[in-house]
Amino acid sequence: MSHFSTVRTELRDRESLLAALRDLGLDPKEGQAAVRGYRGQQEAADVVCLQDGASDIGFRWNAQAGHFDLVTDLDLWNRPAPIERFLSQLHQRYALQAILAGSASEGFQVSEQRTSQDGSIELVVTRWQD
Amino acid sequence: MPEQVLRYRIRPDGRVEELVEGMAGPACTALTAAIEARLGPVVSSVPTTDHYASSATTVLTDTVSSSANVHHVALQHGPH
C-alpha cells in the first residue's frame, strides 16, 4: 500500500551533511579537528568548517542519538544568517542531499525538482518496477 | 510494469513530506525505510489507497491535502 509520511530531519549521514554544508558555501573538513571558540578555547568535532573570525562551525557525531550535533561558540556567531536560520537552511539542504543519495542508490532518477514560492523544495523521483 | 514515484516536499525548516505512489505492500515500506534511515524519524505515516491506475491525479491531490492537515498539528516544533 502506498503511504504519505512526514519526517523530522536529523543530520545522520556524513556524506549528505558534507554536501549540504557545501551547498551553503562552506568548506567542511573531515576527521577529528578542533573548533575554535571564545578566547581560543577548543572543542573536538568530526566535521569542521573553519571560519575567518574567532569561532568555527563543527559537527560531532553523537553515537547515542545517532546523529551529528552542532559544535560552535554561539556568542561568537558571525555568519550573515542567524543561527536558527542557518540550521533551518542546513536541514533543508541536508534533507535534499539525503533523499537524492538514498533514492539514487535504489535506482530512482530525478524527474522534477523545483523551489516553490514558500521556499519549499519539491522533488519527484521515479523508477520502473522490474 | 508500473512506474514507482516518490514525491517529496522539503520545507524551509527541513521537515519533509513524502508521498509514495505505485508500490504495494511491504516493498513500499521497505524502500522508503532505506531513505528515511538517512533522513530522520518518521513523525507520522498514513496509508493511501492504491487507485493510481485509474485516477492518479485525483487521488493524489486528495491524499496530500487531507493528510497535510493532520500532519501540521503534530509538527509545530521543526527539526531541532
N, CA and C atoms of all chains as a GROMACS GRO file, in nm:
protein
  630
    1MET      N    1   0.085  -0.120   0.000
    1MET     CA    2   0.000   0.000   0.000
    1MET      C    3   0.088   0.124   0.000
    2SER      N    4   0.050   0.219  -0.076
    2SER     CA    5   0.126   0.345  -0.076
    2SER      C    6   0.100   0.420   0.054
    3HIS      N    7   0.185   0.517   0.081
    3HIS     CA    8   0.164   0.591   0.206
    3HIS      C    9   0.218   0.733   0.196
    4PHE      N   10   0.170   0.811   0.288
    4PHE     CA   11   0.212   0.951   0.298
    4PHE      C   12   0.274   0.969   0.435
    5SER      N   13   0.400   1.014   0.438
    5SER     CA   14   0.472   1.022   0.565
    5SER      C   15   0.528   1.161   0.586
    6THR      N   16   0.549   1.194   0.710
    6THR     CA   17   0.620   1.317   0.744
    6THR      C   18   0.741   1.280   0.828
    7VAL      N   19   0.855   1.340   0.792
    7VAL     CA   20   0.981   1.305   0.857
    7VAL      C   21   1.043   1.430   0.920
    8ARG      N   22   1.089   1.414   1.042
    8ARG     CA   23   1.163   1.523   1.107
    8ARG      C   24   1.312   1.499   1.081
    9THR      N   25   1.370   1.587   1.002
    9THR     CA   26   1.506   1.564   0.954
    9THR      C   27   1.609   1.574   1.065
   10GLU      N   28   1.699   1.474   1.068
   10GLU     CA   29   1.814   1.477   1.157
   10GLU      C   30   1.940   1.458   1.073
   11LEU      N   31   2.050   1.516   1.121
   11LEU     CA   32   2.175   1.508   1.047
   11LEU      C   33   2.243   1.374   1.078
   12ARG      N   34   2.205   1.271   1.003
   12ARG     CA   35   2.251   1.136   1.033
   12ARG      C   36   2.363   1.087   0.943
   13ASP      N   37   2.363   1.132   0.820
   13ASP     CA   38   2.453   1.077   0.719
   13ASP      C   39   2.566   1.176   0.688
   14ARG      N   40   2.690   1.129   0.706
   14ARG     CA   41   2.805   1.219   0.693
   14ARG      C   42   2.814   1.280   0.554
   15GLU      N   43   2.801   1.197   0.450
   15GLU     CA   44   2.817   1.248   0.314
   15GLU      C   45   2.710   1.352   0.280
   16SER      N   46   2.589   1.327   0.324
   16SER     CA   47   2.481   1.423   0.297
   16SER      C   48   2.505   1.553   0.374
   17LEU      N   49   2.560   1.542   0.494
   17LEU     CA   50   2.593   1.661   0.572
   17LEU      C   51   2.701   1.743   0.502
   18LEU      N   52   2.806   1.674   0.454
   18LEU     CA   53   2.913   1.744   0.384
   18LEU      C   54   2.859   1.816   0.260
   19ALA      N   55   2.774   1.746   0.185
   19ALA     CA   56   2.717   1.805   0.064
   19ALA      C   57   2.629   1.926   0.098
   20ALA      N   58   2.553   1.915   0.206
   20ALA     CA   59   2.465   2.025   0.246
   20ALA      C   60   2.547   2.147   0.288
   21LEU      N   61   2.655   2.124   0.360
   21LEU     CA   62   2.741   2.236   0.402
   21LEU      C   63   2.802   2.304   0.280
   22ARG      N   64   2.841   2.225   0.182
   22ARG     CA   65   2.897   2.284   0.059
   22ARG      C   66   2.789   2.363  -0.014
   23ASP      N   67   2.666   2.313  -0.013
   23ASP     CA   68   2.555   2.388  -0.075
   23ASP      C   69   2.541   2.527  -0.014
   24LEU      N   70   2.574   2.538   0.115
   24LEU     CA   71   2.560   2.666   0.184
   24LEU      C   72   2.686   2.751   0.174
   25GLY      N   73   2.780   2.706   0.091
   25GLY     CA   74   2.900   2.786   0.067
   25GLY      C   75   3.011   2.763   0.168
   26LEU      N   76   2.998   2.662   0.250
   26LEU     CA   77   3.102   2.633   0.348
   26LEU      C   78   3.199   2.528   0.291
   27ASP      N   79   3.313   2.516   0.357
   27ASP     CA   80   3.418   2.426   0.311
   27ASP      C   81   3.449   2.326   0.422
   28PRO      N   82   3.366   2.222   0.438
   28PRO     CA   83   3.383   2.131   0.552
   28PRO      C   84   3.505   2.041   0.537
   29LYS      N   85   3.574   2.021   0.650
   29LYS     CA   86   3.688   1.929   0.655
   29LYS      C   87   3.648   1.809   0.741
   30GLU      N   88   3.684   1.690   0.695
   30GLU     CA   89   3.652   1.569   0.770
   30GLU      C   90   3.764   1.531   0.865
   31GLY      N   91   3.731   1.446   0.958
   31GLY     CA   92   3.830   1.395   1.051
   31GLY      C   93   3.833   1.477   1.177
   32GLN      N   94   3.886   1.416   1.282
   32GLN     CA   95   3.892   1.485   1.412
   32GLN      C   96   3.967   1.618   1.399
   33ALA      N   97   3.903   1.723   1.438
   33ALA     CA   98   3.965   1.855   1.431
   33ALA      C   99   3.907   1.940   1.543
   34ALA      N  100   3.970   2.054   1.565
   34ALA     CA  101   3.929   2.142   1.673
   34ALA      C  102   3.844   2.257   1.621
   35VAL      N  103   3.737   2.285   1.692
   35VAL     CA  104   3.653   2.402   1.665
   35VAL      C  105   3.697   2.512   1.762
   36ARG      N  106   3.734   2.627   1.708
   36ARG     CA  107   3.778   2.737   1.794
   36ARG      C  108   3.658   2.813   1.851
   37GLY      N  109   3.675   2.858   1.975
   37GLY     CA  110   3.571   2.936   2.038
   37GLY      C  111   3.629   3.050   2.119
   38TYR      N  112   3.554   3.094   2.218
   38TYR     CA  113   3.589   3.210   2.300
   38TYR      C  114   3.728   3.198   2.360
   39ARG      N  115   3.809   3.301   2.345
   39ARG     CA  116   3.945   3.308   2.400
   39ARG      C  117   4.030   3.186   2.364
   40GLY      N  118   4.012   3.140   2.243
   40GLY     CA  119   4.098   3.032   2.195
   40GLY      C  120   4.062   2.895   2.247
   41GLN      N  121   3.952   2.884   2.323
   41GLN     CA  122   3.911   2.751   2.368
   41GLN      C  123   3.877   2.664   2.247
   42GLN      N  124   3.898   2.535   2.264
   42GLN     CA  125   3.875   2.446   2.152
   42GLN      C  126   3.788   2.327   2.192
   43GLU      N  127   3.707   2.282   2.097
   43GLU     CA  128   3.624   2.164   2.117
   43GLU      C  129   3.649   2.069   2.001
   44ALA      N  130   3.655   1.941   2.028
   44ALA     CA  131   3.676   1.843   1.922
   44ALA      C  132   3.548   1.822   1.842
   45ALA      N  133   3.564   1.799   1.713
   45ALA     CA  134   3.449   1.770   1.627
   45ALA      C  135   3.494   1.677   1.515
   46ASP      N  136   3.397   1.616   1.448
   46ASP     CA  137   3.427   1.522   1.340
   46ASP      C  138   3.423   1.587   1.203
   47VAL      N  139   3.351   1.695   1.192
   47VAL     CA  140   3.344   1.774   1.069
   47VAL      C  141   3.360   1.920   1.110
   48VAL      N  142   3.452   1.990   1.046
   48VAL     CA  143   3.478   2.129   1.086
   48VAL      C  144   3.480   2.219   0.963
   49CYS      N  145   3.411   2.332   0.976
   49CYS     CA  146   3.416   2.437   0.875
   49CYS      C  147   3.490   2.555   0.938
   50LEU      N  148   3.615   2.576   0.895
   50LEU     CA  149   3.693   2.687   0.950
   50LEU      C  150   3.635   2.819   0.902
   51GLN      N  151   3.628   2.914   0.995
   51GLN     CA  152   3.572   3.045   0.963
   51GLN      C  153   3.678   3.153   0.980
   52ASP      N  154   3.656   3.268   0.916
   52ASP     CA  155   3.754   3.376   0.923
   52ASP      C  156   3.763   3.436   1.063
   53GLY      N  157   3.653   3.438   1.135
   53GLY     CA  158   3.653   3.502   1.266
   53GLY      C  159   3.720   3.418   1.373
   54ALA      N  160   3.680   3.440   1.497
   54ALA     CA  161   3.744   3.372   1.609
   54ALA      C  162   3.680   3.236   1.639
   55SER      N  163   3.571   3.205   1.571
   55SER     CA  164   3.500   3.080   1.602
   55SER      C  165   3.470   3.002   1.474
   56ASP      N  166   3.477   2.871   1.483
   56ASP     CA  167   3.448   2.784   1.369
   56ASP      C  168   3.312   2.716   1.389
   57ILE      N  169   3.272   2.642   1.286
   57ILE     CA  170   3.146   2.566   1.293
   57ILE      C  171   3.181   2.419   1.278
   58GLY      N  172   3.144   2.339   1.375
   58GLY     CA  173   3.176   2.197   1.368
   58GLY      C  174   3.056   2.110   1.396
   59PHE      N  175   3.072   1.981   1.367
   59PHE     CA  176   2.968   1.882   1.394
   59PHE      C  177   3.033   1.759   1.454
   60ARG      N  178   2.978   1.714   1.564
   60ARG     CA  179   3.032   1.598   1.634
   60ARG      C  180   2.930   1.485   1.631
   61TRP      N  181   2.978   1.365   1.597
   61TRP     CA  182   2.888   1.250   1.591
   61TRP      C  183   2.842   1.214   1.733
   62ASN      N  184   2.714   1.206   1.750
   62ASN     CA  185   2.653   1.167   1.877
   62ASN      C  186   2.604   1.023   1.862
   63ALA      N  187   2.687   0.929   1.907
   63ALA     CA  188   2.657   0.786   1.882
   63ALA      C  189   2.528   0.744   1.951
   64GLN      N  190   2.503   0.800   2.068
   64GLN     CA  191   2.383   0.761   2.142
   64GLN      C  192   2.256   0.804   2.069
   65ALA      N  193   2.260   0.926   2.016
   65ALA     CA  194   2.141   0.978   1.947
   65ALA      C  195   2.137   0.936   1.801
   66GLY      N  196   2.253   0.900   1.745
   66GLY     CA  197   2.256   0.858   1.606
   66GLY      C  198   2.251   0.972   1.507
   67HIS      N  199   2.299   1.089   1.548
   67HIS     CA  200   2.307   1.200   1.453
   67HIS      C  201   2.420   1.295   1.494
   68PHE      N  202   2.450   1.389   1.405
   68PHE     CA  203   2.554   1.486   1.434
   68PHE      C  204   2.495   1.603   1.514
   69ASP      N  205   2.576   1.649   1.612
   69ASP     CA  206   2.540   1.768   1.688
   69ASP      C  207   2.624   1.886   1.641
   70LEU      N  208   2.565   2.003   1.643
   70LEU     CA  209   2.639   2.125   1.609
   70LEU      C  210   2.733   2.162   1.724
   71VAL      N  211   2.858   2.197   1.689
   71VAL     CA  212   2.955   2.242   1.788
   71VAL      C  213   3.006   2.378   1.743
   72THR      N  214   2.970   2.482   1.815
   72THR     CA  215   3.017   2.615   1.781
   72THR      C  216   2.999   2.706   1.902
   73ASP      N  217   3.068   2.818   1.901
   73ASP     CA  218   3.052   2.916   2.009
   73ASP      C  219   2.942   3.015   1.967
   74LEU      N  220   2.825   3.000   2.025
   74LEU     CA  221   2.711   3.081   1.981
   74LEU      C  222   2.734   3.230   2.005
   75ASP      N  223   2.813   3.264   2.108
   75ASP     CA  224   2.839   3.406   2.136
   75ASP      C  225   2.923   3.471   2.027
   76LEU      N  226   2.996   3.390   1.955
   76LEU     CA  227   3.085   3.444   1.850
   76LEU      C  228   3.029   3.419   1.711
   77TRP      N  229   2.902   3.380   1.703
   77TRP     CA  230   2.840   3.352   1.572
   77TRP      C  231   2.840   3.479   1.488
   78ASN      N  232   2.901   3.472   1.370
   78ASN     CA  233   2.909   3.595   1.290
   78ASN      C  234   2.875   3.573   1.143
   79ARG      N  235   2.800   3.466   1.115
   79ARG     CA  236   2.755   3.449   0.977
   79ARG      C  237   2.638   3.543   0.949
   80PRO      N  238   2.614   3.570   0.819
   80PRO     CA  239   2.506   3.663   0.783
   80PRO      C  240   2.370   3.617   0.838
   81ALA      N  241   2.343   3.489   0.827
   81ALA     CA  242   2.215   3.438   0.876
   81ALA      C  243   2.227   3.405   1.025
   82PRO      N  244   2.126   3.438   1.104
   82PRO     CA  245   2.126   3.396   1.245
   82PRO      C  246   2.134   3.244   1.256
   83ILE      N  247   2.174   3.197   1.371
   83ILE     CA  248   2.197   3.054   1.389
   83ILE      C  249   2.072   2.971   1.358
   84GLU      N  250   1.955   3.021   1.400
   84GLU     CA  251   1.832   2.944   1.376
   84GLU      C  252   1.807   2.928   1.226
   85ARG      N  253   1.828   3.037   1.152
   85ARG     CA  254   1.805   3.031   1.008
   85ARG      C  255   1.910   2.942   0.941
   86PHE      N  256   2.034   2.954   0.987
   86PHE     CA  257   2.140   2.869   0.934
   86PHE      C  258   2.104   2.721   0.952
   87LEU      N  259   2.057   2.685   1.070
   87LEU     CA  260   2.022   2.545   1.097
   87LEU      C  261   1.903   2.499   1.012
   88SER      N  262   1.808   2.588   0.993
   88SER     CA  263   1.695   2.553   0.906
   88SER      C  264   1.742   2.527   0.764
   89GLN      N  265   1.826   2.619   0.712
   89GLN     CA  266   1.878   2.602   0.577
   89GLN      C  267   1.959   2.473   0.566
   90LEU      N  268   2.038   2.448   0.669
   90LEU     CA  269   2.121   2.328   0.668
   90LEU      C  270   2.034   2.202   0.665
   91HIS      N  271   1.930   2.200   0.747
   91HIS     CA  272   1.842   2.083   0.749
   91HIS      C  273   1.770   2.065   0.616
   92GLN      N  274   1.733   2.176   0.552
   92GLN     CA  275   1.665   2.162   0.422
   92GLN      C  276   1.760   2.105   0.318
   93ARG      N  277   1.882   2.160   0.313
   93ARG     CA  278   1.978   2.111   0.214
   93ARG      C  279   2.019   1.967   0.246
   94TYR      N  280   2.032   1.938   0.376
   94TYR     CA  281   2.066   1.802   0.416
   94TYR      C  282   1.957   1.704   0.369
   95ALA      N  283   1.833   1.741   0.392
   95ALA     CA  284   1.722   1.653   0.353
   95ALA      C  285   1.726   1.627   0.203
   96LEU      N  286   1.749   1.733   0.125
   96LEU     CA  287   1.756   1.717  -0.020
   96LEU      C  288   1.869   1.621  -0.057
   97GLN      N  289   1.987   1.644  -0.001
   97GLN     CA  290   2.102   1.559  -0.036
   97GLN      C  291   2.079   1.414   0.008
   98ALA      N  292   2.018   1.395   0.125
   98ALA     CA  293   1.994   1.260   0.175
   98ALA      C  294   1.893   1.186   0.086
   99ILE      N  295   1.790   1.257   0.043
   99ILE     CA  296   1.690   1.194  -0.044
   99ILE      C  297   1.750   1.162  -0.180
  100LEU      N  298   1.828   1.257  -0.235
  100LEU     CA  299   1.890   1.233  -0.366
  100LEU      C  300   1.981   1.110  -0.360
  101ALA      N  301   2.063   1.102  -0.254
  101ALA     CA  302   2.156   0.990  -0.242
  101ALA      C  303   2.081   0.859  -0.217
  102GLY      N  304   1.984   0.865  -0.127
  102GLY     CA  305   1.911   0.745  -0.091
  102GLY      C  306   1.827   0.691  -0.206
  103SER      N  307   1.761   0.779  -0.277
  103SER     CA  308   1.676   0.733  -0.387
  103SER      C  309   1.761   0.687  -0.506
  104ALA      N  310   1.874   0.753  -0.531
  104ALA     CA  311   1.961   0.711  -0.641
  104ALA      C  312   2.015   0.571  -0.615
  105SER      N  313   2.047   0.542  -0.490
  105SER     CA  314   2.100   0.410  -0.459
  105SER      C  315   1.994   0.302  -0.476
  106GLU      N  316   1.867   0.341  -0.477
  106GLU     CA  317   1.757   0.246  -0.500
  106GLU      C  318   1.712   0.246  -0.646
  107GLY      N  319   1.786   0.316  -0.730
  107GLY     CA  320   1.757   0.311  -0.873
  107GLY      C  321   1.660   0.416  -0.923
  108PHE      N  322   1.631   0.516  -0.840
  108PHE     CA  323   1.540   0.623  -0.883
  108PHE      C  324   1.617   0.734  -0.955
  109GLN      N  325   1.547   0.800  -1.045
  109GLN     CA  326   1.604   0.916  -1.114
  109GLN      C  327   1.516   1.038  -1.087
  110VAL      N  328   1.581   1.153  -1.082
  110VAL     CA  329   1.507   1.277  -1.057
  110VAL      C  330   1.428   1.313  -1.183
  111SER      N  331   1.298   1.330  -1.168
  111SER     CA  332   1.218   1.371  -1.283
  111SER      C  333   1.172   1.516  -1.269
  112GLU      N  334   1.178   1.568  -1.146
  112GLU     CA  335   1.137   1.708  -1.127
  112GLU      C  336   1.198   1.760  -0.998
  113GLN      N  337   1.251   1.882  -1.004
  113GLN     CA  338   1.299   1.947  -0.882
  113GLN      C  339   1.279   2.098  -0.898
  114ARG      N  340   1.207   2.155  -0.806
  114ARG     CA  341   1.186   2.300  -0.813
  114ARG      C  342   1.164   2.356  -0.674
  115THR      N  343   1.183   2.486  -0.663
  115THR     CA  344   1.161   2.554  -0.536
  115THR      C  345   1.033   2.633  -0.545
  116SER      N  346   0.941   2.610  -0.455
  116SER     CA  347   0.813   2.678  -0.459
  116SER      C  348   0.823   2.815  -0.392
  117GLN      N  349   0.716   2.890  -0.402
  117GLN     CA  350   0.718   3.029  -0.354
  117GLN      C  351   0.742   3.039  -0.204
  118ASP      N  352   0.698   2.938  -0.129
  118ASP     CA  353   0.718   2.944   0.016
  118ASP      C  354   0.856   2.894   0.058
  119GLY      N  355   0.940   2.865  -0.041
  119GLY     CA  356   1.076   2.822  -0.010
  119GLY      C  357   1.093   2.672   0.003
  120SER      N  358   0.984   2.597  -0.010
  120SER     CA  359   0.994   2.451  -0.005
  120SER      C  360   1.058   2.400  -0.134
  121ILE      N  361   1.134   2.292  -0.122
  121ILE     CA  362   1.189   2.224  -0.239
  121ILE      C  363   1.098   2.107  -0.270
  122GLU      N  364   1.049   2.103  -0.393
  122GLU     CA  365   0.963   1.992  -0.434
  122GLU      C  366   1.043   1.902  -0.526
  123LEU      N  367   1.045   1.776  -0.492
  123LEU     CA  368   1.130   1.680  -0.563
  123LEU      C  369   1.047   1.558  -0.599
  124VAL      N  370   1.059   1.513  -0.724
  124VAL     CA  371   0.991   1.392  -0.768
  124VAL      C  372   1.097   1.299  -0.828
  125VAL      N  373   1.103   1.176  -0.777
  125VAL     CA  374   1.194   1.077  -0.834
  125VAL      C  375   1.112   0.956  -0.876
  126THR      N  376   1.155   0.892  -0.984
  126THR     CA  377   1.077   0.781  -1.040
  126THR      C  378   1.168   0.666  -1.081
  127ARG      N  379   1.107   0.549  -1.089
  127ARG     CA  380   1.173   0.433  -1.149
  127ARG      C  381   1.065   0.339  -1.198
  128TRP      N  382   1.103   0.250  -1.289
  128TRP     CA  383   1.010   0.147  -1.339
  128TRP      C  384   1.036   0.020  -1.265
  129GLN      N  385   0.928  -0.038  -1.216
  129GLN     CA  386   0.941  -0.161  -1.139
  129GLN      C  387   0.976  -0.277  -1.231
  130ASP      N  388   1.066  -0.366  -1.187
  130ASP     CA  389   1.106  -0.484  -1.267
  130ASP      C  390   0.988  -0.580  -1.279
  131MET      N  391   0.408  -0.317  -1.595
  131MET     CA  392   0.527  -0.265  -1.526
  131MET      C  393   0.498  -0.124  -1.475
  132PRO      N  394   0.446  -0.110  -1.354
  132PRO     CA  395   0.404   0.022  -1.306
  132PRO      C  396   0.524   0.112  -1.276
  133GLU      N  397   0.503   0.238  -1.293
  133GLU     CA  398   0.605   0.336  -1.257
  133GLU      C  399   0.594   0.365  -1.108
  134GLN      N  400   0.708   0.367  -1.040
  134GLN     CA  401   0.709   0.400  -0.898
  134GLN      C  402   0.753   0.544  -0.882
  135VAL      N  403   0.680   0.616  -0.803
  135VAL     CA  404   0.703   0.759  -0.789
  135VAL      C  405   0.715   0.796  -0.642
  136LEU      N  406   0.820   0.868  -0.608
  136LEU     CA  407   0.833   0.925  -0.473
  136LEU      C  408   0.827   1.076  -0.487
  137ARG      N  409   0.734   1.134  -0.415
  137ARG     CA  410   0.721   1.281  -0.419
  137ARG      C  411   0.761   1.338  -0.283
  138TYR      N  412   0.847   1.438  -0.285
  138TYR     CA  413   0.894   1.498  -0.160
  138TYR      C  414   0.867   1.647  -0.160
  139ARG      N  415   0.830   1.694  -0.043
  139ARG     CA  416   0.823   1.838  -0.022
  139ARG      C  417   0.912   1.868   0.098
  140ILE      N  418   1.023   1.939   0.074
  140ILE     CA  419   1.119   1.968   0.180
  140ILE      C  420   1.099   2.113   0.221
  141ARG      N  421   1.045   2.131   0.337
  141ARG     CA  422   1.010   2.266   0.383
  141ARG      C  423   1.135   2.346   0.420
  142PRO      N  424   1.124   2.477   0.426
  142PRO     CA  425   1.242   2.561   0.454
  142PRO      C  426   1.308   2.530   0.587
  143ASP      N  427   1.234   2.469   0.681
  143ASP     CA  428   1.296   2.434   0.810
  143ASP      C  429   1.345   2.290   0.812
  144GLY      N  430   1.337   2.221   0.700
  144GLY     CA  431   1.391   2.086   0.691
  144GLY      C  432   1.290   1.975   0.709
  145ARG      N  433   1.169   2.005   0.750
  145ARG     CA  434   1.069   1.899   0.760
  145ARG      C  435   1.041   1.843   0.621
  146VAL      N  436   1.017   1.715   0.614
  146VAL     CA  437   0.997   1.651   0.485
  146VAL      C  438   0.862   1.581   0.481
  147GLU      N  439   0.788   1.604   0.374
  147GLU     CA  440   0.666   1.528   0.348
  147GLU      C  441   0.693   1.437   0.230
  148GLU      N  442   0.654   1.314   0.243
  148GLU     CA  443   0.687   1.212   0.144
  148GLU      C  444   0.560   1.142   0.101
  149LEU      N  445   0.541   1.131  -0.029
  149LEU     CA  446   0.426   1.059  -0.081
  149LEU      C  447   0.475   0.953  -0.177
  150VAL      N  448   0.435   0.830  -0.152
  150VAL     CA  449   0.479   0.718  -0.233
  150VAL      C  450   0.363   0.672  -0.320
  151GLU      N  451   0.391   0.655  -0.449
  151GLU     CA  452   0.287   0.608  -0.541
  151GLU      C  453   0.337   0.487  -0.617
  152GLY      N  454   0.247   0.396  -0.645
  152GLY     CA  455   0.277   0.287  -0.736
  152GLY      C  456   0.346   0.169  -0.673
  153MET      N  457   0.345   0.161  -0.542
  153MET     CA  458   0.408   0.047  -0.476
  153MET      C  459   0.308  -0.020  -0.383
  154ALA      N  460   0.313  -0.150  -0.381
  154ALA     CA  461   0.217  -0.223  -0.299
  154ALA      C  462   0.288  -0.296  -0.184
  155GLY      N  463   0.220  -0.304  -0.074
  155GLY     CA  464   0.262  -0.391   0.036
  155GLY      C  465   0.395  -0.354   0.100
  156PRO      N  466   0.464  -0.456   0.150
  156PRO     CA  467   0.587  -0.434   0.227
  156PRO      C  468   0.695  -0.364   0.146
  157ALA      N  469   0.699  -0.384   0.016
  157ALA     CA  470   0.803  -0.322  -0.066
  157ALA      C  471   0.802  -0.171  -0.051
  158CYS      N  472   0.685  -0.117  -0.042
  158CYS     CA  473   0.669   0.028  -0.027
  158CYS      C  474   0.735   0.075   0.101
  159THR      N  475   0.704   0.007   0.210
  159THR     CA  476   0.759   0.046   0.340
  159THR      C  477   0.909   0.023   0.345
  160ALA      N  478   0.954  -0.088   0.290
  160ALA     CA  479   1.096  -0.120   0.294
  160ALA      C  480   1.178  -0.018   0.215
  161LEU      N  481   1.128   0.019   0.101
  161LEU     CA  482   1.202   0.114   0.017
  161LEU      C  483   1.219   0.247   0.089
  162THR      N  484   1.110   0.302   0.136
  162THR     CA  485   1.121   0.434   0.196
  162THR      C  486   1.194   0.427   0.329
  163ALA      N  487   1.194   0.311   0.394
  163ALA     CA  488   1.268   0.298   0.519
  163ALA      C  489   1.417   0.322   0.494
  164ALA      N  490   1.466   0.276   0.378
  164ALA     CA  491   1.608   0.296   0.347
  164ALA      C  492   1.640   0.445   0.334
  165ILE      N  493   1.550   0.518   0.275
  165ILE     CA  494   1.572   0.663   0.259
  165ILE      C  495   1.550   0.735   0.391
  166GLU      N  496   1.446   0.693   0.462
  166GLU     CA  497   1.416   0.758   0.590
  166GLU      C  498   1.526   0.734   0.693
  167ALA      N  499   1.600   0.623   0.680
  167ALA     CA  500   1.708   0.594   0.773
  167ALA      C  501   1.814   0.704   0.768
  168ARG      N  502   1.836   0.760   0.651
  168ARG     CA  503   1.933   0.870   0.638
  168ARG      C  504   1.873   1.002   0.682
  169LEU      N  505   1.743   1.008   0.678
  169LEU     CA  506   1.674   1.137   0.687
  169LEU      C  507   1.634   1.174   0.829
  170GLY      N  508   1.575   1.081   0.901
  170GLY     CA  509   1.531   1.114   1.035
  170GLY      C  510   1.406   1.036   1.072
  171PRO      N  511   1.357   1.058   1.194
  171PRO     CA  512   1.241   0.982   1.240
  171PRO      C  513   1.112   1.020   1.165
  172VAL      N  514   1.033   0.918   1.136
  172VAL     CA  515   0.903   0.941   1.073
  172VAL      C  516   0.806   0.984   1.182
  173VAL      N  517   0.753   1.103   1.168
  173VAL     CA  518   0.662   1.157   1.268
  173VAL      C  519   0.523   1.099   1.252
  174SER      N  520   0.484   1.082   1.127
  174SER     CA  521   0.353   1.022   1.102
  174SER      C  522   0.353   0.957   0.966
  175SER      N  523   0.271   0.856   0.950
  175SER     CA  524   0.261   0.787   0.821
  175SER      C  525   0.118   0.740   0.802
  176VAL      N  526   0.062   0.776   0.688
  176VAL     CA  527  -0.078   0.744   0.661
  176VAL      C  528  -0.087   0.664   0.533
  177PRO      N  529  -0.141   0.543   0.539
  177PRO     CA  530  -0.158   0.465   0.415
  177PRO      C  531  -0.254   0.536   0.320
  178THR      N  532  -0.226   0.523   0.192
  178THR     CA  533  -0.316   0.581   0.092
  178THR      C  534  -0.370   0.468   0.006
  179THR      N  535  -0.487   0.487  -0.048
  179THR     CA  536  -0.545   0.384  -0.133
  179THR      C  537  -0.474   0.382  -0.267
  180ASP      N  538  -0.458   0.263  -0.321
  180ASP     CA  539  -0.382   0.248  -0.446
  180ASP      C  540  -0.474   0.257  -0.567
  181HIS      N  541  -0.522   0.374  -0.594
  181HIS     CA  542  -0.609   0.394  -0.709
  181HIS      C  543  -0.535   0.461  -0.823
  182TYR      N  544  -0.405   0.456  -0.817
  182TYR     CA  545  -0.327   0.532  -0.915
  182TYR      C  546  -0.354   0.488  -1.059
  183ALA      N  547  -0.392   0.362  -1.078
  183ALA     CA  548  -0.409   0.313  -1.214
  183ALA      C  549  -0.527   0.380  -1.284
  184SER      N  550  -0.630   0.417  -1.207
  184SER     CA  551  -0.748   0.472  -1.271
  184SER      C  552  -0.754   0.624  -1.263
  185SER      N  553  -0.719   0.681  -1.149
  185SER     CA  554  -0.734   0.826  -1.136
  185SER      C  555  -0.625   0.882  -1.044
  186ALA      N  556  -0.504   0.871  -1.090
  186ALA     CA  557  -0.389   0.906  -1.008
  186ALA      C  558  -0.394   1.051  -0.958
  187THR      N  559  -0.427   1.142  -1.046
  187THR     CA  560  -0.419   1.282  -1.010
  187THR      C  561  -0.519   1.317  -0.900
  188THR      N  562  -0.639   1.268  -0.915
  188THR     CA  563  -0.742   1.299  -0.817
  188THR      C  564  -0.708   1.242  -0.680
  189VAL      N  565  -0.669   1.118  -0.679
  189VAL     CA  566  -0.638   1.052  -0.553
  189VAL      C  567  -0.521   1.120  -0.486
  190LEU      N  568  -0.420   1.151  -0.564
  190LEU     CA  569  -0.301   1.214  -0.508
  190LEU      C  570  -0.334   1.347  -0.443
  191THR      N  571  -0.411   1.428  -0.513
  191THR     CA  572  -0.444   1.560  -0.460
  191THR      C  573  -0.522   1.548  -0.330
  192ASP      N  574  -0.619   1.459  -0.329
  192ASP     CA  575  -0.698   1.442  -0.208
  192ASP      C  576  -0.611   1.397  -0.092
  193THR      N  577  -0.521   1.305  -0.120
  193THR     CA  578  -0.437   1.250  -0.015
  193THR      C  579  -0.348   1.357   0.045
  194VAL      N  580  -0.286   1.434  -0.042
  194VAL     CA  581  -0.194   1.536   0.006
  194VAL      C  582  -0.266   1.638   0.094
  195SER      N  583  -0.378   1.685   0.045
  195SER     CA  584  -0.444   1.792   0.120
  195SER      C  585  -0.500   1.743   0.254
  196SER      N  586  -0.560   1.624   0.253
  196SER     CA  587  -0.620   1.578   0.378
  196SER      C  588  -0.513   1.536   0.478
  197SER      N  589  -0.408   1.470   0.430
  197SER     CA  590  -0.303   1.426   0.520
  197SER      C  591  -0.225   1.545   0.575
  198ALA      N  592  -0.202   1.643   0.489
  198ALA     CA  593  -0.122   1.758   0.532
  198ALA      C  594  -0.185   1.827   0.652
  199ASN      N  595  -0.317   1.835   0.653
  199ASN     CA  596  -0.384   1.900   0.765
  199ASN      C  597  -0.355   1.827   0.896
  200VAL      N  598  -0.354   1.697   0.888
  200VAL     CA  599  -0.328   1.617   1.007
  200VAL      C  600  -0.186   1.639   1.055
  201HIS      N  601  -0.092   1.636   0.960
  201HIS     CA  602   0.049   1.643   0.997
  201HIS      C  603   0.087   1.778   1.058
  202HIS      N  604   0.029   1.881   1.010
  202HIS     CA  605   0.068   2.014   1.059
  202HIS      C  606   0.045   2.027   1.209
  203VAL      N  607  -0.055   1.961   1.258
  203VAL     CA  608  -0.083   1.967   1.401
  203VAL      C  609   0.031   1.908   1.482
  204ALA      N  610   0.088   1.799   1.429
  204ALA     CA  611   0.189   1.726   1.505
  204ALA      C  612   0.329   1.782   1.488
  205LEU      N  613   0.346   1.879   1.401
  205LEU     CA  614   0.483   1.914   1.361
  205LEU      C  615   0.516   2.061   1.383
  206GLN      N  616   0.474   2.112   1.492
  206GLN     CA  617   0.500   2.254   1.517
  206GLN      C  618   0.643   2.282   1.562
  207HIS      N  619   0.715   2.178   1.600
  207HIS     CA  620   0.843   2.202   1.664
  207HIS      C  621   0.961   2.208   1.570
  208GLY      N  622   0.942   2.171   1.444
  208GLY     CA  623   1.052   2.176   1.349
  208GLY      C  624   1.157   2.072   1.380
  209PRO      N  625   1.274   2.086   1.319
  209PRO     CA  626   1.373   1.979   1.324
  209PRO      C  627   1.463   1.980   1.447
  210HIS      N  628   1.452   2.077   1.535
  210HIS     CA  629   1.558   2.090   1.635
  210HIS      C  630   1.513   2.038   1.771
   0.00000   0.00000   0.00000
